[in-house]
Amino acid sequence: MTYPYIFLLVVTGGIVPLFLLHHFRLMRLSGVAGIGTGCFIGFVCSLTDLLANTARTMSWEWLGLLPLSFRIDILSAFFLIPIFLIGLAATLYSYHYLDDKDKRIRVSVHYFFLSLLIISMALVVMADSMISFVLSWEIMSVASAALILYNYDEKANRRAAYRYFIFSQGGGLFVIAAFGLLFNNSGDFSLVAAEGLPQGTRLVIFLLALIGFGSKAGIMPLHAWLPYAHPAAPSHVSALMSGVMIKIGIYGILRMYLCLSPDANTVGPLLIILGAVSGTLGVVYALGQHDLKRLLAYHSVENIGIILIGIGVGILGIAAQRPFIALFGLTGGLLHVWNHALFKSLLFMGAGNVLHAAGTVNINRLGGLMKNMQNTGILFLVGSLAICGLPPFNGFISEFFIYIAGFNGAGAGLDPMPFLYIILAVLSLAVIGGLAVACFTKVVGVVFLGEPRTNAAGSAHESGWAMIMPMICIGITCLAIGLFPGFFSMPAVTVSRSIIGQGAPDIMAILSFCRSISLGGAGFLLFLGLLICMHRLFYRNKQVAYAPTWGCGFTRPTAKMQYTSTSFGRSIVQFYQPVTQVTEEYKEIKSLFPSPSAYRSHMVDRMDDWGDRYVGSSVEGLCKRLRFIQHGFIQFYIAYIVIAVIVLLLYQLVR
């Protein structure tokens, strides 16, 4: 089946629910069936295209005026796979998550925009011309903003959607500026190699595109929309946006690099620095969060940083003519695109199960969920181990490839500056990994272990099969990639070799590492299984007694005496105080018989705060001064258009 028919099937799954408002279950079934079937067929087709490594093109004219052209090459197919795979999982998950008859209208509209988002993301990575790209990009931005607005009756959701839309449109302007400058120099709308352009012009175009695509990807300091949008959106939409949509920004950066071939000695270090800043600060800010979904949003910034570090190391290897470094760095960065799509969607779905069962994602109001939500707890633990880069799960594989590239670069006799950037990449990965382990130790320990802190947490229940099955499939895939990295890393290797071009090393170097990883992972699982069998054997005929742990002298311990999210990460957050700020509100105890006291803390995102204080206020002031332009007289609006056309015509005549 060709992609236009796949898109037709997906959009049908989005339109049919609009006409089934009085049949709520059938409405959700039709949406899930249509969109899910289309995503499944799209996944099969994109996987076939990726393995075949052949290019296909499609084109037609829009409104009989503008040519729209699309092309599926190996890079497009590589990014299509997570779009359709996570789109399928998110759609299936939505069946039980959106089980609220009082919101039947917004549920039907939700499926329509969900189908638009999946189609538009696929069209962006397939676009072969500037017009096709910008049109698909705008549809993607509008559809995702509408999905964030699902709970539009809450002010925080409206503000989150507004903030996201502003950042999305601002980033889109930079992308259009990059395309405009490219067209001005090449005279062609197609996204092909820009031959004949001076290196300075190529670098300027790439930097404009980096700002635009970096805003969508959530690169610091352009990440400010992420911590607001993900907590506001439904959990399966958060999974789709965090797992897939922000990777469209990574795709745009790679596509523009292939199109422009800018100076690799500049691009490689720039991406490493941006990745190191985004990765380190992303996980530090995550440590200080009390909202589970907001915490996961900051971890999206962290993992975008890891991807940029891998790609930056790979491009630096190309510049230094070290194909081994280039291959492992690019393979690690690209494979992390897939891996992050899997474990981050798994974690957001787990957070959705928690919200669905306990009615809150405030970490300090949860606890002990593993007792009543064992499936969710185990699957969330799998995602936590994967995102921390621990074996035998998929996150370890991609980060290990980047480590291999870095260690090889450190001992390859590079010039001083490339050597320092390689060291920065390796040290940043180590710091990010350690902080991620601390953060998810906090999350799993406070949310799923211990005792419930509220009645809602104590009465939480497991979610329905439609919310559990996608998580099981994703969790198994995370484990499969960790155990059989040779099979799953080959597509990333093939894409990396196409980026490196001539002189790309043989794939046997990666396959030998993958065999060692597979043996190590299998040995670890065998050892773990042996321990479990021994435990059951030794305790087979013994009676296990349950009693409170030692309470340090307290005879009546309560759930309030457990570690909180704030106390667990306090020392680490304070260590990074130059870039972090924690505000505290509490009522001191001053008398022998004090009144009830309370404590509240909030971590301030310095970059977000500075952006609002300086950039946001300046733009707001400028808009207020230009407000006189919007006066309500249509005659003047038409005059503006006429004047703009005349100015453009004069500009063309002068040229």
C-alpha positions as CSV (number, residue, x, y, z in Angstrom):
1,M,0.0,0.0,0.0
2,T,1.3,3.5,-0.9
3,Y,1.6,6.3,1.6
4,P,-1.3,8.4,0.2
5,Y,-3.7,5.5,1.0
6,I,-2.1,5.1,4.4
7,F,-2.7,8.7,5.1
8,L,-6.3,8.4,3.8
9,L,-6.9,5.5,6.3
10,V,-5.4,7.5,9.2
11,V,-7.4,10.6,8.5
12,T,-10.6,8.5,8.1
13,G,-10.0,7.3,11.6
14,G,-9.9,10.9,12.7
15,I,-13.0,12.0,10.8
16,V,-15.4,9.2,11.5
17,P,-15.6,9.8,15.3
18,L,-16.9,13.3,14.6
19,F,-20.2,11.7,13.3
20,L,-20.5,9.2,16.2
21,L,-21.1,11.5,19.2
22,H,-24.1,9.5,20.4
23,H,-22.2,6.2,20.3
24,F,-19.3,6.8,22.6
25,R,-17.7,3.4,22.6
26,L,-18.1,3.0,18.9
27,M,-16.7,6.4,18.4
28,R,-13.5,5.5,20.2
29,L,-13.3,2.1,18.6
30,S,-13.6,3.7,15.1
31,G,-10.9,6.2,15.9
32,V,-8.5,3.6,17.3
33,A,-9.2,1.2,14.5
34,G,-8.7,3.7,11.7
35,I,-5.7,5.5,13.0
36,G,-4.1,2.4,14.5
37,T,-4.5,0.3,11.3
38,G,-3.1,3.1,9.2
39,C,-0.1,3.4,11.6
40,F,0.5,-0.3,11.5
41,I,0.5,-0.4,7.7
42,G,2.7,2.7,7.6
43,F,5.2,1.1,10.0
44,V,5.4,-2.0,7.8
45,C,5.9,0.1,4.6
46,S,8.5,2.4,6.2
47,L,10.4,-0.6,7.6
48,T,10.4,-2.2,4.1
49,D,11.7,1.1,2.6
50,L,14.4,1.3,5.2
51,L,15.6,-2.3,4.7
52,A,15.4,-1.9,0.9
53,N,17.5,1.4,1.0
54,T,15.8,2.8,-2.1
55,A,14.3,6.2,-2.7
56,R,10.7,6.8,-3.8
57,T,9.2,10.1,-4.9
58,M,5.6,11.5,-5.0
59,S,4.5,14.9,-6.3
60,W,1.4,16.9,-7.2
61,E,0.3,20.5,-7.5
62,W,-1.5,22.2,-4.6
63,L,-4.4,24.4,-5.7
64,G,-2.9,24.1,-9.2
65,L,-0.2,26.7,-8.3
66,L,2.4,25.3,-6.0
67,P,4.2,22.0,-6.6
68,L,4.3,19.7,-3.6
69,S,7.0,17.0,-3.8
70,F,7.8,14.3,-1.3
71,R,10.6,11.7,-1.3
72,I,11.3,8.7,0.9
73,D,15.0,8.0,1.3
74,I,16.8,6.1,4.0
75,L,16.8,9.0,6.4
76,S,13.1,9.7,5.9
77,A,12.3,6.0,6.4
78,F,14.4,5.9,9.6
79,F,12.3,8.7,11.2
80,L,9.0,7.3,9.8
81,I,9.4,4.1,11.9
82,P,9.0,5.8,15.3
83,I,6.3,8.1,14.0
84,F,4.1,5.1,13.0
85,L,5.1,2.8,15.8
86,I,4.6,5.3,18.7
87,G,1.5,6.6,16.9
88,L,0.0,3.1,16.9
89,A,0.8,2.6,20.6
90,A,-0.5,6.1,21.6
91,T,-3.7,5.5,19.7
92,L,-4.4,2.2,21.3
93,Y,-3.6,3.7,24.7
94,S,-6.2,6.4,24.2
95,Y,-9.1,4.0,24.1
96,H,-9.3,3.6,27.9
97,Y,-7.5,6.8,28.8
98,L,-10.3,8.9,27.1
99,D,-13.1,6.9,28.7
100,D,-15.2,9.9,29.8
101,K,-18.7,10.3,28.3
102,D,-19.0,13.8,29.6
103,K,-16.2,14.9,27.2
104,R,-17.5,13.1,24.1
105,I,-17.2,16.2,21.9
106,R,-13.6,16.9,22.7
107,V,-12.7,13.2,22.5
108,S,-14.0,13.1,18.9
109,V,-12.2,16.3,18.0
110,H,-9.1,14.9,19.7
111,Y,-9.0,11.9,17.3
112,F,-9.2,14.2,14.4
113,F,-6.2,16.3,15.5
114,L,-4.3,13.1,16.5
115,S,-4.6,11.8,13.0
116,L,-3.5,15.2,11.6
117,L,-0.5,15.2,13.8
118,I,0.7,11.7,12.8
119,I,0.2,12.5,9.1
120,S,1.9,15.9,9.3
121,M,4.9,14.5,11.1
122,A,5.2,11.8,8.4
123,L,4.9,14.4,5.6
124,V,7.6,16.6,7.2
125,V,10.2,13.9,7.1
126,M,9.1,13.0,3.5
127,A,9.1,16.6,2.2
128,D,11.4,17.1,-0.8
129,S,10.7,20.9,-1.3
130,M,10.6,23.9,0.9
131,I,6.9,24.5,0.2
132,S,6.0,20.9,1.1
133,F,8.1,21.1,4.3
134,V,6.7,24.4,5.5
135,L,3.1,23.4,4.8
136,S,3.5,20.1,6.7
137,W,5.4,21.8,9.5
138,E,2.6,24.3,10.1
139,I,-0.1,21.5,10.1
140,M,2.0,19.7,12.6
141,S,2.3,22.8,14.9
142,V,-1.4,23.5,14.8
143,A,-2.5,19.9,15.3
144,S,-0.1,19.5,18.3
145,A,-1.3,22.8,19.9
146,A,-4.9,21.6,19.5
147,L,-4.1,18.3,21.3
148,I,-2.5,20.2,24.2
149,L,-5.8,22.1,24.5
150,Y,-7.7,18.9,25.3
151,N,-8.5,20.2,28.8
152,Y,-9.2,23.7,27.6
153,D,-11.4,24.5,30.6
154,E,-8.2,24.7,32.8
155,K,-6.3,28.0,32.6
156,A,-2.9,26.2,32.9
157,N,-3.7,24.2,29.7
158,R,-4.6,27.2,27.7
159,R,-1.4,29.0,28.8
160,A,0.7,25.9,27.9
161,A,-0.9,25.7,24.5
162,Y,-0.4,29.4,23.9
163,R,3.3,29.2,25.0
164,Y,3.9,26.2,22.8
165,F,2.2,27.9,19.8
166,I,4.4,31.0,20.2
167,F,7.6,29.0,20.4
168,S,6.5,26.8,17.4
169,Q,5.7,29.8,15.3
170,G,8.8,31.6,16.3
171,G,10.9,28.6,15.4
172,G,9.0,28.3,12.1
173,L,10.0,31.8,11.2
174,F,13.6,30.9,11.6
175,V,13.1,27.8,9.4
176,I,11.4,30.0,6.7
177,A,14.2,32.5,7.0
178,A,16.7,29.7,6.4
179,F,14.7,28.4,3.4
180,G,14.3,31.9,2.0
181,L,18.1,32.6,2.2
182,L,18.7,29.2,0.6
183,F,16.2,29.9,-2.3
184,N,17.7,33.4,-2.8
185,N,21.1,31.9,-3.4
186,S,20.1,28.7,-5.3
187,G,16.8,29.7,-7.1
188,D,15.3,26.3,-6.4
189,F,12.7,25.2,-3.9
190,S,14.0,21.6,-3.7
191,L,15.9,20.4,-0.7
192,V,19.0,19.2,-2.6
193,A,22.7,19.8,-2.1
194,A,23.4,23.5,-2.2
195,E,26.2,23.6,-4.7
196,G,28.1,26.7,-5.4
197,L,27.3,28.5,-2.1
198,P,30.2,30.0,-0.2
199,Q,30.9,28.3,3.2
200,G,29.9,31.5,5.1
201,T,26.4,31.5,3.5
202,R,26.0,27.8,4.2
203,L,26.9,28.3,7.8
204,V,24.5,31.2,8.3
205,I,21.6,29.2,6.7
206,F,22.4,26.2,8.9
207,L,22.5,28.4,12.1
208,L,19.1,29.8,11.2
209,A,17.7,26.3,10.7
210,L,19.4,25.1,13.9
211,I,17.5,27.8,15.9
212,G,14.2,26.9,14.2
213,F,14.6,23.2,14.5
214,G,16.2,23.5,17.9
215,S,13.1,25.2,19.2
216,K,11.0,22.2,18.2
217,A,13.5,19.7,19.6
218,G,13.7,21.5,22.9
219,I,17.4,22.4,22.9
220,M,18.4,24.7,25.7
221,P,17.7,27.6,25.9
222,L,14.8,27.1,23.4
223,H,13.2,24.5,25.6
224,A,10.8,26.7,27.6
225,W,7.6,25.3,26.1
226,L,8.4,21.7,26.9
227,P,7.9,21.7,30.8
228,Y,4.5,23.4,30.2
229,A,3.1,21.5,27.2
230,H,3.8,17.9,28.3
231,P,2.1,18.1,31.7
232,A,-0.9,19.8,30.1
233,A,-1.5,17.4,27.2
234,P,-3.1,13.9,27.6
235,S,-0.5,11.4,28.5
236,H,-0.5,9.5,25.2
237,V,-0.1,12.9,23.4
238,S,2.8,13.7,25.7
239,A,4.3,10.3,24.7
240,L,3.8,11.1,21.0
241,M,5.2,14.6,21.3
242,S,8.1,13.8,23.5
243,G,8.9,10.5,21.9
244,V,8.5,11.5,18.3
245,M,7.6,15.1,17.5
246,I,10.6,16.7,19.1
247,K,12.8,14.3,17.0
248,I,11.4,16.1,13.9
249,G,13.7,18.9,15.0
250,I,16.6,16.5,15.0
251,Y,15.6,15.3,11.5
252,G,15.5,18.9,10.3
253,I,19.0,19.5,11.6
254,L,20.4,16.4,9.9
255,R,18.5,17.2,6.6
256,M,19.9,20.7,6.5
257,Y,23.4,19.4,7.3
258,L,23.2,17.0,4.3
259,C,21.7,19.7,2.1
260,L,24.2,22.4,2.9
261,S,27.4,20.5,4.0
262,P,28.5,23.3,6.2
263,D,31.9,23.4,7.9
264,A,32.1,20.3,10.0
265,N,34.8,21.8,12.2
266,T,32.2,24.4,13.3
267,V,29.0,22.3,13.3
268,G,30.4,19.4,15.3
269,P,31.7,21.3,18.3
270,L,28.6,23.5,18.3
271,L,26.3,20.5,18.6
272,I,28.5,18.9,21.3
273,I,28.3,22.1,23.4
274,L,24.5,22.5,22.9
275,G,24.1,18.8,23.7
276,A,26.2,19.0,26.9
277,V,24.3,22.0,28.1
278,S,20.9,20.6,27.3
279,G,21.7,17.1,28.7
280,T,23.2,18.3,32.0
281,L,20.8,21.1,32.8
282,G,17.9,19.1,31.6
283,V,18.5,16.3,34.2
284,V,19.4,18.8,36.9
285,Y,16.1,20.6,36.4
286,A,14.3,17.3,36.4
287,L,15.7,16.4,39.8
288,G,14.0,19.4,41.3
289,Q,10.5,18.7,40.0
290,H,7.5,17.5,42.0
291,D,5.2,17.0,39.0
292,L,5.9,13.6,37.4
293,K,5.1,14.6,33.8
294,R,7.0,17.9,34.2
295,L,10.0,15.8,35.4
296,L,9.7,13.6,32.3
297,A,9.5,16.7,30.1
298,Y,12.9,17.9,31.4
299,H,14.3,14.4,30.7
300,S,13.3,14.9,27.1
301,V,15.6,17.9,27.0
302,E,18.3,15.7,28.6
303,N,17.9,13.0,25.9
304,I,17.9,15.5,23.1
305,G,21.2,16.6,24.5
306,I,22.5,13.0,24.3
307,I,21.4,12.8,20.7
308,L,23.1,16.0,19.8
309,I,26.3,14.9,21.6
310,G,26.4,11.7,19.5
311,I,25.7,13.5,16.2
312,G,28.2,16.2,17.1
313,V,30.9,13.6,17.9
314,G,30.1,11.9,14.6
315,I,30.4,15.2,12.6
316,L,33.6,16.0,14.4
317,G,34.9,12.6,13.3
318,I,34.1,13.5,9.7
319,A,35.9,16.8,10.1
320,A,39.0,15.1,11.6
321,Q,38.8,12.3,8.9
322,R,38.4,9.6,11.6
323,P,35.7,7.4,10.1
324,F,35.6,5.1,13.1
325,I,34.7,8.0,15.4
326,A,32.2,9.3,12.9
327,L,30.4,5.9,12.5
328,F,30.1,5.2,16.2
329,G,29.1,8.7,17.1
330,L,26.4,9.1,14.4
331,T,25.1,5.5,15.0
332,G,24.8,6.2,18.7
333,G,23.0,9.5,18.2
334,L,20.6,8.0,15.6
335,L,19.9,4.9,17.5
336,H,19.1,7.0,20.6
337,V,16.4,8.6,18.4
338,W,14.6,5.3,18.3
339,N,15.5,4.3,21.9
340,H,14.2,7.6,23.4
341,A,11.0,7.3,21.4
342,L,10.5,3.9,23.1
343,F,11.4,4.4,26.7
344,K,10.1,8.0,26.9
345,S,6.7,7.0,25.5
346,L,6.7,4.0,28.0
347,L,7.4,6.4,30.9
348,F,4.7,9.0,29.9
349,M,2.2,6.2,29.5
350,G,3.2,5.0,33.0
351,A,2.6,8.5,34.3
352,G,-0.8,8.5,32.6
353,N,-1.7,5.3,34.4
354,V,-0.7,7.0,37.7
355,L,-2.8,10.0,36.9
356,H,-5.7,7.9,35.8
357,A,-5.6,5.8,39.0
358,A,-4.6,8.3,41.7
359,G,-5.9,11.5,40.2
360,T,-2.6,13.3,40.5
361,V,1.0,13.2,39.3
362,N,2.3,15.2,42.2
363,I,5.1,13.0,43.4
364,N,4.8,14.1,47.0
365,R,1.2,13.0,47.1
366,L,1.8,9.4,45.9
367,G,3.7,6.4,47.2
368,G,3.2,2.7,47.5
369,L,1.6,2.3,44.1
370,M,3.5,-0.9,43.4
371,K,1.1,-2.8,45.7
372,N,-2.0,-2.1,43.6
373,M,-0.4,-1.2,40.3
374,Q,2.2,-3.9,39.9
375,N,2.1,-4.0,36.1
376,T,2.5,-0.3,35.7
377,G,5.2,-0.2,38.4
378,I,7.3,-2.9,36.7
379,L,6.9,-1.4,33.3
380,F,7.8,2.1,34.6
381,L,10.9,0.5,36.2
382,V,11.9,-0.9,32.8
383,G,11.6,2.5,31.3
384,S,13.5,4.1,34.2
385,L,16.4,1.6,33.7
386,A,16.4,2.2,30.0
387,I,16.5,6.0,30.2
388,C,19.3,5.8,32.8
389,G,21.4,3.9,30.2
390,L,21.7,0.8,32.2
391,P,22.1,-2.7,30.7
392,P,20.5,-4.9,29.5
393,F,18.1,-2.2,28.1
394,N,18.2,-0.2,24.9
395,G,19.3,3.1,26.4
396,F,22.7,1.5,27.3
397,I,23.3,0.5,23.6
398,S,23.1,3.9,22.0
399,E,25.0,5.7,24.8
400,F,27.7,2.9,24.7
401,F,28.3,3.6,21.0
402,I,28.8,7.3,21.8
403,Y,31.2,6.4,24.6
404,I,33.2,4.1,22.2
405,A,33.4,7.0,19.7
406,G,34.6,9.4,22.5
407,F,37.2,7.0,23.9
408,N,38.5,6.3,20.5
409,G,38.7,10.0,19.8
410,A,40.5,10.6,23.1
411,G,43.2,8.2,22.0
412,A,43.4,8.9,18.3
413,G,45.9,11.8,18.4
414,L,43.5,14.5,17.5
415,D,44.4,18.2,17.5
416,P,44.0,20.0,20.9
417,M,40.6,21.6,20.2
418,P,38.8,18.5,18.8
419,F,40.4,16.5,21.6
420,L,38.8,18.9,24.2
421,Y,35.4,18.6,22.6
422,I,35.6,14.8,22.6
423,I,36.5,15.0,26.3
424,L,33.6,17.3,27.0
425,A,31.3,14.9,25.2
426,V,32.5,11.9,27.3
427,L,32.4,13.8,30.6
428,S,28.9,15.2,29.9
429,L,27.6,11.7,29.1
430,A,29.0,10.4,32.4
431,V,27.5,13.3,34.4
432,I,24.1,12.9,32.7
433,G,24.0,9.2,33.3
434,G,24.8,9.6,37.0
435,L,22.2,12.3,37.5
436,A,19.6,10.3,35.6
437,V,20.1,7.3,37.9
438,A,19.7,9.6,41.0
439,C,16.5,11.2,39.5
440,F,14.8,7.9,38.7
441,T,15.8,6.3,41.9
442,K,13.8,9.2,43.5
443,V,10.8,8.7,41.2
444,V,10.5,4.9,41.6
445,G,11.3,5.1,45.3
446,V,8.9,7.9,46.2
447,V,6.0,7.1,43.7
448,F,5.9,3.3,43.7
449,L,7.6,2.1,46.9
450,G,7.0,3.0,50.5
451,E,3.6,3.8,51.9
452,P,0.8,5.8,50.3
453,R,0.9,9.5,51.3
454,T,-2.8,10.1,50.5
455,N,-6.0,8.2,50.4
456,A,-6.1,8.5,46.6
457,A,-2.7,6.9,46.3
458,G,-3.8,4.1,48.7
459,S,-6.9,3.3,46.7
460,A,-5.2,3.4,43.3
461,H,-6.0,0.6,40.9
462,E,-4.5,-0.9,37.8
463,S,-5.4,0.5,34.4
464,G,-7.3,-1.2,31.6
465,W,-5.8,-3.5,29.0
466,A,-5.7,-0.8,26.3
467,M,-3.4,1.2,28.6
468,I,-1.2,-1.8,29.6
469,M,-0.7,-3.7,26.4
470,P,1.1,-0.8,24.5
471,M,3.4,-0.5,27.5
472,I,4.2,-4.2,27.6
473,C,5.0,-4.2,23.8
474,I,7.3,-1.2,24.2
475,G,8.9,-2.6,27.3
476,I,9.7,-5.9,25.5
477,T,11.1,-3.9,22.6
478,C,13.4,-2.0,25.0
479,L,14.7,-5.3,26.3
480,A,15.0,-6.8,22.9
481,I,17.2,-3.9,21.6
482,G,19.4,-4.3,24.6
483,L,19.9,-8.0,24.1
484,F,20.1,-8.1,20.3
485,P,21.8,-4.7,19.4
486,G,23.4,-6.0,16.3
487,F,20.1,-6.5,14.6
488,F,18.4,-3.3,15.7
489,S,21.4,-1.0,15.2
490,M,22.0,-1.9,11.5
491,P,19.5,0.6,10.2
492,A,21.2,3.4,12.2
493,V,24.6,2.1,10.9
494,T,23.3,2.3,7.3
495,V,22.1,5.9,7.7
496,S,25.3,6.9,9.4
497,R,27.3,5.4,6.5
498,S,25.2,7.4,4.0
499,I,25.9,10.6,6.0
500,I,29.7,9.9,6.2
501,G,29.9,9.1,2.5
502,Q,33.0,7.9,0.9
503,G,35.5,6.3,3.3
504,A,32.8,5.0,5.7
505,P,34.2,2.1,7.7
506,D,32.9,-1.5,7.4
507,I,30.1,-2.5,9.7
508,M,32.0,-5.4,11.2
509,A,33.5,-3.0,13.8
510,I,30.0,-2.4,15.2
511,L,28.9,-6.0,14.9
512,S,31.8,-7.2,17.0
513,F,30.9,-4.8,19.8
514,C,27.2,-5.9,19.5
515,R,28.1,-9.5,20.0
516,S,29.9,-8.7,23.2
517,I,27.0,-6.7,24.5
518,S,24.6,-9.5,23.7
519,L,26.6,-12.0,25.6
520,G,26.9,-9.7,28.5
521,G,23.2,-9.0,28.6
522,A,22.3,-12.7,28.3
523,G,24.8,-13.5,31.1
524,F,23.3,-10.8,33.4
525,L,19.7,-12.1,32.8
526,L,20.8,-15.7,33.5
527,F,22.5,-14.5,36.8
528,L,19.4,-12.6,37.8
529,G,17.2,-15.6,37.0
530,L,19.5,-17.8,39.1
531,L,19.2,-15.4,42.0
532,I,15.4,-15.4,41.8
533,C,15.3,-19.3,41.7
534,M,17.6,-19.5,44.7
535,H,15.5,-17.0,46.6
536,R,12.3,-19.0,46.0
537,L,14.1,-22.3,46.8
538,F,15.5,-21.0,50.2
539,Y,12.2,-19.5,51.2
540,R,10.0,-22.3,49.9
541,N,8.9,-23.7,53.3
542,K,9.5,-20.6,55.4
543,Q,6.8,-18.3,56.7
544,V,7.4,-14.7,55.9
545,A,6.3,-12.2,58.5
546,Y,5.4,-8.6,57.7
547,A,6.2,-5.8,60.2
548,P,7.1,-2.1,60.2
549,T,10.7,-1.2,59.6
550,W,12.7,0.2,62.5
551,G,11.4,3.7,63.0
552,C,14.5,5.3,64.8
553,G,12.7,5.4,68.1
554,F,9.3,6.5,66.8
555,T,6.6,4.2,68.0
556,R,3.9,5.4,65.6
557,P,5.6,6.2,62.2
558,T,3.4,7.8,59.5
559,A,3.7,8.1,55.8
560,K,4.7,11.7,56.3
561,M,8.1,10.6,57.7
562,Q,9.2,9.1,54.3
563,Y,11.6,10.8,52.0
564,T,9.9,13.4,49.7
565,S,10.7,14.4,46.2
566,T,12.2,17.6,47.6
567,S,14.4,16.1,50.3
568,F,15.7,13.3,48.0
569,G,17.2,15.6,45.4
570,R,18.0,18.6,47.5
571,S,21.7,18.1,47.9
572,I,22.3,17.5,44.2
573,V,20.2,20.5,43.2
574,Q,22.1,22.7,45.6
575,F,25.4,21.6,44.1
576,Y,24.3,23.2,40.8
577,Q,23.0,26.4,42.5
578,P,24.7,28.8,40.1
579,V,22.2,27.6,37.4
580,T,19.4,26.5,39.6
581,Q,17.1,28.4,42.1
582,V,14.8,26.9,44.6
583,T,12.1,29.1,46.2
584,E,10.7,28.0,49.5
585,E,7.5,28.9,51.4
586,Y,7.0,27.6,54.9
587,K,5.5,28.6,58.3
588,E,8.0,28.3,61.1
589,I,7.2,26.5,64.3
590,K,7.8,29.1,67.2
591,S,5.7,28.0,70.1
592,L,5.2,25.0,72.3
593,F,1.8,24.3,70.9
594,P,2.1,25.4,67.3
595,S,-0.6,25.7,64.7
596,P,-0.5,23.4,61.6
597,S,2.6,24.1,59.5
598,A,3.3,23.5,55.8
599,Y,6.2,23.6,53.5
600,R,6.3,24.2,49.7
601,S,9.3,24.5,47.4
602,H,9.5,25.3,43.7
603,M,12.4,25.0,41.4
604,V,12.9,28.0,39.0
605,D,14.2,27.3,35.5
606,R,16.7,30.1,35.2
607,M,16.7,30.1,31.4
608,D,12.9,30.2,31.3
609,D,12.9,33.0,33.9
610,W,15.5,35.1,32.0
611,G,13.6,34.5,28.8
612,D,10.3,35.8,30.3
613,R,12.0,38.6,32.1
614,Y,14.1,40.1,29.3
615,V,13.1,38.7,25.9
616,G,9.4,38.2,26.7
617,S,8.9,41.6,28.3
618,S,10.7,43.3,25.4
619,V,8.6,41.6,22.8
620,E,5.4,42.4,24.7
621,G,6.4,46.1,25.0
622,L,7.2,46.2,21.2
623,C,3.8,44.6,20.4
624,K,2.0,47.1,22.6
625,R,3.7,50.0,20.7
626,L,2.7,48.5,17.4
627,R,-0.9,47.9,18.5
628,F,-2.1,51.0,16.6
629,I,-1.7,49.0,13.4
630,Q,-4.6,46.8,14.4
631,H,-7.5,49.3,14.3
632,G,-10.3,47.3,12.7
633,F,-10.6,49.1,9.4
634,I,-10.5,46.5,6.5
635,Q,-9.6,49.2,4.0
636,F,-6.3,49.8,5.8
637,Y,-5.6,46.1,6.0
638,I,-6.0,45.8,2.2
639,A,-3.7,48.9,1.8
640,Y,-1.0,47.1,3.8
641,I,-1.2,44.2,1.4
642,V,-1.0,46.4,-1.6
643,I,2.0,48.3,-0.2
644,A,3.8,45.1,0.6
645,V,3.3,43.8,-3.0
646,I,4.5,47.1,-4.4
647,V,7.6,47.0,-2.2
648,L,8.4,43.4,-3.3
649,L,7.9,44.3,-7.0
650,L,10.2,47.3,-6.7
651,Y,12.8,45.1,-5.0
652,Q,12.6,42.6,-7.8
653,L,13.0,45.5,-10.4
654,V,16.0,46.9,-8.6
655,R,17.6,43.5,-8.6
